[in-house]
Amino acid sequence: MPRDPKFIFFLILSVLAGLFLGWMDSRQGWDDTGITAGLIVVISALFGFSHPERPWIWALTVSIWIPLHAILLTGDFKMLVVTLFGFAGAYLGAAVKKNKPASK
């Protein structure tokens, strides 16, 4: 694991973002799966863009909390499909960053 302070900062930030999304999704009355999925994609993409070397880290730190909550409460492992949104976003952000032309 890199000891780059910027990476550590973004790692902590991504975990906090993921925990917030998990908290928001677990709230009584919150029933907007589309918004949650969209936020997972966008937030993961931003982190993937910031550090494109390890997009899998951003995918997991942002998107694992919702399925983890479901698994612990109900044993529903099908919720792991939520992480696919995190992987899609993180790898999209990383691809955009890697294919971005260098500025002069």
OpenMM code with the backbone's topology and positions (N, CA, C; nanometers):
from openmm import Vec3, app, unit

residues = "MET PRO ARG ASP PRO LYS PHE ILE PHE PHE LEU ILE LEU SER VAL LEU ALA GLY LEU PHE LEU GLY TRP MET ASP SER ARG GLN GLY TRP ASP ASP THR GLY ILE THR ALA GLY LEU ILE VAL VAL ILE SER ALA LEU PHE GLY PHE SER HIS PRO GLU ARG PRO TRP ILE TRP ALA LEU THR VAL SER ILE TRP ILE PRO LEU HIS ALA ILE LEU LEU THR GLY ASP PHE LYS MET LEU VAL VAL THR LEU PHE GLY PHE ALA GLY ALA TYR LEU GLY ALA ALA VAL LYS LYS ASN LYS PRO ALA SER LYS".split()
positions = [
    Vec3(0.0856, -0.1176, 0.0000),
    Vec3(0.0000, 0.0000, 0.0000),
    Vec3(0.0899, 0.1235, 0.0000),
    Vec3(0.0640, 0.2159, -0.0906),
    Vec3(0.1471, 0.3355, -0.0996),
    Vec3(0.1340, 0.4236, 0.0237),
    Vec3(0.2405, 0.4935, 0.0536),
    Vec3(0.2387, 0.5842, 0.1687),
    Vec3(0.2306, 0.7289, 0.1258),
    Vec3(0.1843, 0.7500, 0.0061),
    Vec3(0.1646, 0.8831, -0.0484),
    Vec3(0.0539, 0.9522, 0.0309),
    Vec3(0.0817, 1.0681, 0.0910),
    Vec3(-0.0210, 1.1360, 0.1714),
    Vec3(-0.1476, 1.1691, 0.0913),
    Vec3(-0.1311, 1.2031, -0.0361),
    Vec3(-0.2473, 1.2338, -0.1198),
    Vec3(-0.3342, 1.1087, -0.1374),
    Vec3(-0.2691, 0.9946, -0.1576),
    Vec3(-0.3432, 0.8696, -0.1725),
    Vec3(-0.4180, 0.8356, -0.0433),
    Vec3(-0.3514, 0.8493, 0.0699),
    Vec3(-0.4133, 0.8206, 0.1998),
    Vec3(-0.5336, 0.9129, 0.2220),
    Vec3(-0.5176, 1.0406, 0.1880),
    Vec3(-0.6278, 1.1358, 0.2017),
    Vec3(-0.7473, 1.0925, 0.1170),
    Vec3(-0.7216, 1.0580, -0.0093),
    Vec3(-0.8304, 1.0151, -0.0968),
    Vec3(-0.8899, 0.8820, -0.0518),
    Vec3(-0.8094, 0.7954, 0.0059),
    Vec3(-0.8595, 0.6682, 0.0576),
    Vec3(-0.9585, 0.6920, 0.1716),
    Vec3(-0.9206, 0.7773, 0.2646),
    Vec3(-1.0094, 0.8101, 0.3767),
    Vec3(-1.1365, 0.8775, 0.3251),
    Vec3(-1.1198, 0.9694, 0.2307),
    Vec3(-1.2343, 1.0390, 0.1734),
    Vec3(-1.3292, 0.9429, 0.1016),
    Vec3(-1.2735, 0.8458, 0.0302),
    Vec3(-1.3589, 0.7501, -0.0417),
    Vec3(-1.4346, 0.6589, 0.0549),
    Vec3(-1.3706, 0.6190, 0.1633),
    Vec3(-1.4392, 0.5377, 0.2642),
    Vec3(-1.5531, 0.6186, 0.3272),
    Vec3(-1.5257, 0.7445, 0.3587),
    Vec3(-1.6304, 0.8296, 0.4167),
    Vec3(-1.7465, 0.8496, 0.3189),
    Vec3(-1.7148, 0.8688, 0.1913),
    Vec3(-1.8201, 0.8837, 0.0896),
    Vec3(-1.9026, 0.7555, 0.0804),
    Vec3(-1.8361, 0.6421, 0.0819),
    Vec3(-1.9060, 0.5142, 0.0765),
    Vec3(-1.9931, 0.4910, 0.1989),
    Vec3(-1.9399, 0.5245, 0.3156),
    Vec3(-2.0192, 0.5106, 0.4382),
    Vec3(-2.1410, 0.6021, 0.4356),
    Vec3(-2.1225, 0.7234, 0.3828),
    Vec3(-2.2366, 0.8142, 0.3710),
    Vec3(-2.3430, 0.7561, 0.2778),
    Vec3(-2.3004, 0.7018, 0.1645),
    Vec3(-2.3959, 0.6409, 0.0719),
    Vec3(-2.4675, 0.5223, 0.1366),
    Vec3(-2.3938, 0.4431, 0.2126),
    Vec3(-2.4545, 0.3307, 0.2841),
    Vec3(-2.5550, 0.3772, 0.3872),
    Vec3(-2.5195, 0.4825, 0.4595),
    Vec3(-2.6111, 0.5384, 0.5594),
    Vec3(-2.7367, 0.5920, 0.4918),
    Vec3(-2.7148, 0.6686, 0.3834),
    Vec3(-2.8275, 0.7277, 0.3118),
    Vec3(-2.9211, 0.6186, 0.2586),
    Vec3(-2.8641, 0.5128, 0.2022),
    Vec3(-2.9449, 0.4062, 0.1442),
    Vec3(-3.0217, 0.3279, 0.2499),
    Vec3(-2.9708, 0.3250, 0.3715),
    Vec3(-3.0366, 0.2470, 0.4766),
    Vec3(-3.1428, 0.3256, 0.5520),
    Vec3(-3.1582, 0.4535, 0.5207),
    Vec3(-3.2553, 0.5364, 0.5917),
    Vec3(-3.3976, 0.4914, 0.5629),
    Vec3(-3.4793, 0.4988, 0.6642),
    Vec3(-3.6217, 0.4698, 0.6509),
    Vec3(-3.6821, 0.5674, 0.5512),
    Vec3(-3.7514, 0.5174, 0.4534),
    Vec3(-3.8161, 0.6035, 0.3559),
    Vec3(-3.7320, 0.6323, 0.2320),
    Vec3(-3.6025, 0.6019, 0.2358),
    Vec3(-3.5199, 0.6239, 0.1160),
    Vec3(-3.5419, 0.5065, 0.0222),
    Vec3(-3.5994, 0.5354, -0.0909),
    Vec3(-3.6290, 0.4281, -0.1849),
    Vec3(-3.6011, 0.4757, -0.3271),
    Vec3(-3.4830, 0.5310, -0.3465),
    Vec3(-3.4480, 0.5806, -0.4790),
    Vec3(-3.3187, 0.5147, -0.5247),
    Vec3(-3.3327, 0.3938, -0.5714),
    Vec3(-3.2190, 0.3130, -0.6124),
    Vec3(-3.1405, 0.3785, -0.7249),
    Vec3(-3.2096, 0.4439, -0.8164),
    Vec3(-3.1428, 0.5079, -0.9295),
    Vec3(-3.0469, 0.6171, -0.8866),
    Vec3(-3.0890, 0.6995, -0.7911),
    Vec3(-3.0021, 0.8060, -0.7416),
    Vec3(-2.8823, 0.7460, -0.6694),
    Vec3(-2.9053, 0.6452, -0.5874),
    Vec3(-2.7947, 0.5803, -0.5163),
    Vec3(-2.6955, 0.5198, -0.6144),
    Vec3(-2.7437, 0.4473, -0.7134),
    Vec3(-2.6552, 0.3852, -0.8126),
    Vec3(-2.5792, 0.4916, -0.8908),
    Vec3(-2.6476, 0.5981, -0.9283),
    Vec3(-2.5811, 0.7069, -1.0004),
    Vec3(-2.4730, 0.7732, -0.9185),
    Vec3(-2.5005, 0.7957, -0.7909),
    Vec3(-2.3992, 0.8543, -0.7030),
    Vec3(-2.2786, 0.7628, -0.6863),
    Vec3(-2.3018, 0.6332, -0.6768),
    Vec3(-2.1903, 0.5380, -0.6663),
    Vec3(-2.1027, 0.5467, -0.7909),
    Vec3(-2.1643, 0.5511, -0.9088),
    Vec3(-2.0877, 0.5593, -1.0343),
    Vec3(-2.0079, 0.6896, -1.0397),
    Vec3(-2.0737, 0.8017, -1.0113),
    Vec3(-2.0075, 0.9321, -1.0223),
    Vec3(-1.8947, 0.9466, -0.9204),
    Vec3(-1.9216, 0.9110, -0.7962),
    Vec3(-1.8191, 0.9253, -0.6921),
    Vec3(-1.7022, 0.8316, -0.7193),
    Vec3(-1.7292, 0.7089, -0.7577),
    Vec3(-1.6209, 0.6154, -0.7912),
    Vec3(-1.5400, 0.6652, -0.9102),
    Vec3(-1.6083, 0.7245, -1.0083),
    Vec3(-1.5384, 0.7780, -1.1258),
    Vec3(-1.4459, 0.8929, -1.0867),
    Vec3(-1.4899, 0.9776, -0.9961),
    Vec3(-1.4048, 1.0879, -0.9512),
    Vec3(-1.2783, 1.0363, -0.8822),
    Vec3(-1.2952, 0.9356, -0.7991),
    Vec3(-1.1778, 0.8786, -0.7328),
    Vec3(-1.0897, 0.8031, -0.8314),
    Vec3(-1.1506, 0.7328, -0.9267),
    Vec3(-1.0738, 0.6642, -1.0301),
    Vec3(-0.9951, 0.7617, -1.1150),
    Vec3(-1.0521, 0.8777, -1.1399),
    Vec3(-0.9833, 0.9818, -1.2154),
    Vec3(-0.8678, 1.0390, -1.1341),
    Vec3(-0.8872, 1.0520, -1.0026),
    Vec3(-0.7835, 1.1115, -0.9177),
    Vec3(-0.6612, 1.0219, -0.9044),
    Vec3(-0.6815, 0.8917, -0.8987),
    Vec3(-0.5727, 0.7934, -0.8873),
    Vec3(-0.6048, 0.6749, -0.9791),
    Vec3(-0.5727, 0.6846, -1.1059),
    Vec3(-0.6121, 0.5804, -1.2012),
    Vec3(-0.5311, 0.4512, -1.1911),
    Vec3(-0.4286, 0.4490, -1.1084),
    Vec3(-0.3450, 0.3291, -1.0977),
    Vec3(-0.4162, 0.2136, -1.0289),
    Vec3(-0.5080, 0.2434, -0.9394),
    Vec3(-0.5761, 0.1394, -0.8608),
    Vec3(-0.7266, 0.1629, -0.8538),
    Vec3(-0.7962, 0.1515, -0.9650),
    Vec3(-0.9402, 0.1802, -0.9611),
    Vec3(-1.0204, 0.0819, -0.8762),
    Vec3(-0.9700, -0.0388, -0.8594),
    Vec3(-1.0432, -0.1381, -0.7792),
    Vec3(-1.0563, -0.0935, -0.6342),
    Vec3(-0.9567, -0.0202, -0.5842),
    Vec3(-0.9643, 0.0290, -0.4458),
    Vec3(-1.0823, 0.1250, -0.4312),
    Vec3(-1.0957, 0.2160, -0.5279),
    Vec3(-1.2041, 0.3147, -0.5205),
    Vec3(-1.3392, 0.2475, -0.5369),
    Vec3(-1.3454, 0.1499, -0.6241),
    Vec3(-1.4710, 0.0777, -0.6436),
    Vec3(-1.5170, 0.0131, -0.5136),
    Vec3(-1.4254, -0.0507, -0.4456),
    Vec3(-1.4627, -0.1195, -0.3209),
    Vec3(-1.4898, -0.0232, -0.2061),
    Vec3(-1.4043, 0.0769, -0.1886),
    Vec3(-1.4230, 0.1663, -0.0737),
    Vec3(-1.5508, 0.2481, -0.0843),
    Vec3(-1.5963, 0.2734, -0.2062),
    Vec3(-1.7199, 0.3508, -0.2230),
    Vec3(-1.8431, 0.2609, -0.2208),
    Vec3(-1.8348, 0.1435, -0.2824),
    Vec3(-1.9585, 0.0671, -0.3062),
    Vec3(-1.9814, -0.0555, -0.2183),
    Vec3(-1.8892, -0.0916, -0.1334),
    Vec3(-1.9051, -0.2170, -0.0573),
    Vec3(-1.9998, -0.2017, 0.0623),
    Vec3(-2.0250, -0.0808, 0.1074),
    Vec3(-2.0984, -0.0620, 0.2326),
    Vec3(-2.2460, -0.0985, 0.2229),
    Vec3(-2.3079, -0.0723, 0.1104),
    Vec3(-2.4506, -0.1070, 0.0940),
    Vec3(-2.4692, -0.2592, 0.0937),
    Vec3(-2.3912, -0.3345, 0.0135),
    Vec3(-2.4062, -0.4800, 0.0194),
    Vec3(-2.3656, -0.5386, 0.1549),
    Vec3(-2.2632, -0.4814, 0.2169),
    Vec3(-2.2203, -0.5311, 0.3475),
    Vec3(-2.3323, -0.5172, 0.4501),
    Vec3(-2.4007, -0.4059, 0.4461),
    Vec3(-2.5146, -0.3837, 0.5356),
    Vec3(-2.6231, -0.4881, 0.5102),
    Vec3(-2.6546, -0.5120, 0.3830),
    Vec3(-2.7583, -0.6099, 0.3482),
    Vec3(-2.7175, -0.7518, 0.3877),
    Vec3(-2.5911, -0.7842, 0.3684),
    Vec3(-2.5430, -0.9187, 0.4033),
    Vec3(-2.5499, -0.9401, 0.5536),
    Vec3(-2.5079, -0.8408, 0.6298),
    Vec3(-2.5086, -0.8548, 0.7754),
    Vec3(-2.6500, -0.8619, 0.8321),
    Vec3(-2.7433, -0.7862, 0.7731),
    Vec3(-2.8804, -0.7859, 0.8251),
    Vec3(-2.9641, -0.9028, 0.7760),
    Vec3(-2.9513, -0.9361, 0.6471),
    Vec3(-3.0418, -1.0356, 0.5894),
    Vec3(-2.9718, -1.1564, 0.5296),
    Vec3(-2.8399, -1.1498, 0.5175),
    Vec3(-2.7675, -1.2596, 0.4537),
    Vec3(-2.7869, -1.2622, 0.3025),
    Vec3(-2.8294, -1.1504, 0.2451),
    Vec3(-2.8587, -1.1408, 0.1025),
    Vec3(-2.7322, -1.1057, 0.0241),
    Vec3(-2.6626, -1.2077, -0.0258),
    Vec3(-2.5381, -1.1869, -0.0992),
    Vec3(-2.5621, -1.1340, -0.2402),
    Vec3(-2.6870, -1.1360, -0.2865),
    Vec3(-2.7174, -1.0818, -0.4187),
    Vec3(-2.6894, -0.9322, -0.4249),
    Vec3(-2.6882, -0.8671, -0.3115),
    Vec3(-2.6625, -0.7233, -0.3080),
    Vec3(-2.5198, -0.6890, -0.3496),
    Vec3(-2.4329, -0.7883, -0.3603),
    Vec3(-2.2964, -0.7617, -0.4071),
    Vec3(-2.2953, -0.7054, -0.5487),
    Vec3(-2.4058, -0.7202, -0.6198),
    Vec3(-2.4162, -0.6644, -0.7545),
    Vec3(-2.3996, -0.5116, -0.7518),
    Vec3(-2.4265, -0.4499, -0.6387),
    Vec3(-2.4098, -0.3049, -0.6244),
    Vec3(-2.2654, -0.2643, -0.6511),
    Vec3(-2.1714, -0.3494, -0.6159),
    Vec3(-2.0308, -0.3144, -0.6374),
    Vec3(-1.9972, -0.2997, -0.7855),
    Vec3(-2.0765, -0.3592, -0.8722),
    Vec3(-2.0519, -0.3439, -1.0161),
    Vec3(-2.0632, -0.1976, -1.0586),
    Vec3(-2.1519, -0.1225, -0.9954),
    Vec3(-2.1630, 0.0195, -1.0254),
    Vec3(-2.0363, 0.0934, -0.9839),
    Vec3(-1.9806, 0.0542, -0.8698),
    Vec3(-1.8548, 0.1148, -0.8255),
    Vec3(-1.7404, 0.0824, -0.9194),
    Vec3(-1.7331, -0.0434, -0.9634),
    Vec3(-1.6267, -0.0818, -1.0565),
    Vec3(-1.6422, -0.0104, -1.1904),
    Vec3(-1.7658, 0.0013, -1.2386),
    Vec3(-1.7892, 0.0708, -1.3658),
    Vec3(-1.7432, 0.2159, -1.3560),
    Vec3(-1.7801, 0.2820, -1.2491),
    Vec3(-1.7417, 0.4222, -1.2318),
    Vec3(-1.5923, 0.4403, -1.2151),
    Vec3(-1.5311, 0.3596, -1.1292),
    Vec3(-1.3884, 0.3756, -1.1022),
    Vec3(-1.3037, 0.3476, -1.2261),
    Vec3(-1.3389, 0.2437, -1.2996),
    Vec3(-1.2617, 0.2118, -1.4201),
    Vec3(-1.2890, 0.3127, -1.5317),
    Vec3(-1.4088, 0.3686, -1.5361),
    Vec3(-1.4382, 0.4737, -1.6324),
    Vec3(-1.3545, 0.5977, -1.6022),
    Vec3(-1.3516, 0.6380, -1.4767),
    Vec3(-1.2705, 0.7536, -1.4371),
    Vec3(-1.1233, 0.7324, -1.4656),
    Vec3(-1.0726, 0.6125, -1.4377),
    Vec3(-0.9324, 0.5808, -1.4642),
    Vec3(-0.9025, 0.5837, -1.6140),
    Vec3(-0.9941, 0.5317, -1.6945),
    Vec3(-0.9749, 0.5296, -1.8400),
    Vec3(-0.9733, 0.6718, -1.8964),
    Vec3(-1.0608, 0.7574, -1.8458),
    Vec3(-1.0644, 0.8960, -1.8919),
    Vec3(-0.9323, 0.9645, -1.8589),
    Vec3(-0.8829, 0.9429, -1.7392),
    Vec3(-0.7571, 1.0068, -1.6963),
    Vec3(-0.6399, 0.9564, -1.7790),
    Vec3(-0.6342, 0.8266, -1.8043),
    Vec3(-0.5218, 0.7691, -1.8787),
    Vec3(-0.5248, 0.8091, -2.0244),
    Vec3(-0.6424, 0.8362, -2.0808),
    Vec3(-0.6534, 0.8732, -2.2215),
    Vec3(-0.6589, 1.0239, -2.2430),
    Vec3(-0.6472, 1.0986, -2.1351),
    Vec3(-0.6504, 1.2447, -2.1440),
    Vec3(-0.5188, 1.2930, -2.2040),
    Vec3(-0.5244, 1.3758, -2.3080),
    Vec3(-0.4002, 1.4271, -2.3646),
    Vec3(-0.3276, 1.5181, -2.2667),
    Vec3(-0.1968, 1.5106, -2.2682),
    Vec3(-0.1161, 1.5930, -2.1786),
    Vec3(-0.1306, 1.7402, -2.2156),
    Vec3(-0.1475, 1.8255, -2.1160),
    Vec3(-0.1586, 1.9684, -2.1434),
    Vec3(-0.0198, 2.0276, -2.1570),
    Vec3(-0.0123, 2.1374, -2.2312),
    Vec3(0.1165, 2.2022, -2.2576),
    Vec3(0.1551, 2.2963, -2.1483),
] * unit.nanometer
topology = app.Topology()
chain = topology.addChain("A")
for resn in residues:
    res = topology.addResidue(resn, chain)
    for name in ("N", "CA", "C"):
        topology.addAtom(name, app.Element.getBySymbol(name[0]), res)
